[in-house]
């Protein structure tokens, strides 16, 4: 299993902070934001990680993360010239993925859950993770039937069919590269991760699991503040237990 962290984009919702640095390099209490999704991959035993970055900040990521040797892993880097959809990560990372399965995590997503078992047990198809949220229209939204089986996933719907958002952690088998090649650009001109998930869903090979712990998509000032507060409280609780 290989891992990809998508850390490109312009971070426009966090300006002026992101006028001088990448969103994924902003501090979340005592660590840069990207350390949190990285730790999710490392805890699952993933040793080869591709970091996809925006061209303006590629040097900053290299300075921060280096080769990965100190963390017991190996980093590769690719530049995303323009953010044209999350599924573009598999076009950019095609050579890195090679013949392996791959876990993609967004560089601005922080999870409380440990996904080691979910990643290590993966064999084929696709596996995504959903979380009940108060504002599902911001995300891809999963629709369930009466038996709790996912029957559709819709990207940023005006009228969501459930409160369950698809989070920024995705596991796919090696067919993902070919599937993305066959995707059509959306009305936004992007390769949508929701369209990719629906391809697996139509095949009957998409597994959907519910995130139990905290999930933070730190793309807004409110969620950024919430993430800092959450991590700070965690650190203080750990210190008090010692």
Residue pairs with C-beta under 8 A, 6 or more apart in sequence:
1 44
1 45
1 46
1 100
1 101
1 102
1 103
1 119
1 120
1 122
2 46
2 48
2 49
2 50
2 96
2 97
2 98
2 100
2 101
2 102
2 103
3 41
3 46
3 48
3 49
3 50
3 102
3 103
3 104
3 105
4 49
4 50
4 51
4 52
4 89
4 90
4 93
4 96
4 97
4 102
4 103
4 104
4 105
5 24
5 34
5 37
5 38
5 41
5 49
5 50
5 51
5 52
5 104
5 105
5 106
5 107
6 52
6 80
6 86
6 89
6 104
6 105
6 106
6 107
7 22
7 24
7 34
7 51
7 52
7 53
7 54
7 61
7 107
7 108
8 52
8 53
8 54
8 79
8 80
8 83
9 23
9 54
9 80
9 83
10 18
10 54
10 83
11 17
11 18
11 22
11 23
11 219
12 18
13 219
13 220
13 221
14 23
14 26
14 219
14 220
14 221
14 224
17 23
17 26
18 26
21 57
21 60
22 53
22 54
22 56
22 57
22 60
22 61
23 33
23 107
23 108
23 218
23 219
24 32
24 33
24 34
24 107
24 108
25 32
25 33
25 34
25 57
25 60
25 61
25 64
26 32
26 33
26 218
26 224
27 33
27 228
28 35
28 36
28 110
28 218
28 224
28 227
28 228
28 231
29 228
29 231
29 232
29 235
30 231
30 235
31 231
32 64
33 107
33 108
33 110
33 218
33 227
34 51
34 61
34 64
34 65
34 107
36 109
36 110
36 111
36 231
37 105
37 106
37 107
37 108
37 109
37 110
37 111
37 168
38 49
38 65
38 71
40 105
40 111
40 115
40 169
41 49
41 103
41 105
42 71
42 72
42 73
43 114
43 115
43 116
44 103
44 115
44 116
44 118
44 119
44 120
45 116
45 119
45 120
46 73
46 103
46 119
47 72
47 73
47 74
48 73
48 74
48 76
48 96
49 68
49 73
49 74
49 75
49 76
50 75
50 76
50 77
50 78
50 93
50 96
51 61
51 65
51 75
51 76
51 77
51 78
51 107
52 77
52 78
52 79
52 80
52 89
52 92
52 93
53 61
53 77
53 78
53 79
53 80
54 79
54 80
54 83
55 79
55 80
55 81
58 77
58 79
61 77
62 77
65 75
66 75
67 74
67 75
68 74
68 75
76 96
78 92
78 93
78 96
80 88
80 89
80 92
84 189
84 190
84 191
85 185
85 186
85 188
85 190
85 191
85 192
85 193
86 104
86 106
86 191
86 192
86 193
87 180
87 183
87 190
87 191
87 192
87 193
87 195
87 196
88 180
88 190
88 191
89 104
90 97
90 102
90 104
90 172
90 176
90 177
90 180
90 196
91 177
91 180
91 181
91 191
93 102
94 177
97 174
97 176
97 177
99 174
100 174
101 122
101 124
101 171
101 172
101 173
101 174
102 171
102 172
102 174
102 176
103 119
103 169
103 170
103 171
103 172
104 169
104 170
104 171
104 172
105 168
105 169
105 170
106 168
106 169
106 217
108 168
108 217
108 218
108 219
109 167
109 168
109 169
109 215
109 216
109 217
109 218
110 214
110 215
110 216
110 218
110 227
110 230
110 231
111 167
111 169
111 211
111 213
111 214
111 215
111 216
112 213
112 214
112 215
113 211
113 212
113 213
113 215
115 129
115 169
118 127
118 129
118 171
118 209
119 171
122 171
122 173
123 173
124 173
124 205
125 172
125 173
125 200
125 203
125 205
125 206
125 207
126 170
126 171
126 172
126 173
126 176
126 196
126 197
126 200
126 205
126 206
126 207
127 170
127 171
127 172
127 206
127 207
127 208
127 209
128 166
128 167
128 169
128 170
128 171
128 197
128 206
128 207
128 208
128 209
129 166
129 167
129 169
129 208
129 209
129 210
129 211
130 142
130 164
130 165
130 166
130 167
130 208
130 209
130 210
130 211
131 164
131 165
131 167
131 210
131 211
131 215
132 163
132 164
132 165
132 210
133 139
133 163
133 164
133 165
134 163
136 157
136 160
136 162
136 163
136 164
136 165
137 156
137 157
137 158
137 160
138 156
138 165
138 217
139 156
139 165
139 166
139 217
140 153
140 154
140 155
140 156
140 165
140 166
140 193
140 194
140 197
141 153
141 154
141 156
141 157
141 160
141 161
141 162
141 164
141 165
141 166
142 150
142 152
142 153
142 162
142 164
142 165
142 166
142 208
143 150
143 151
143 152
143 153
143 154
143 161
143 162
144 150
144 151
144 162
144 164
145 151
150 201
150 206
150 208
152 161
152 198
152 201
153 166
153 194
153 197
153 198
153 201
154 160
154 161
154 194
155 186
155 192
155 194
155 195
164 210
166 193
166 194
166 197
167 211
167 215
167 217
168 217
170 193
170 197
172 196
172 200
176 196
179 196
179 199
179 200
180 191
180 196
182 199
183 191
183 192
183 195
183 196
183 199
184 195
185 191
186 192
186 195
197 206
200 206
214 230
216 223
216 226
216 227
216 230
217 223
218 224
218 227
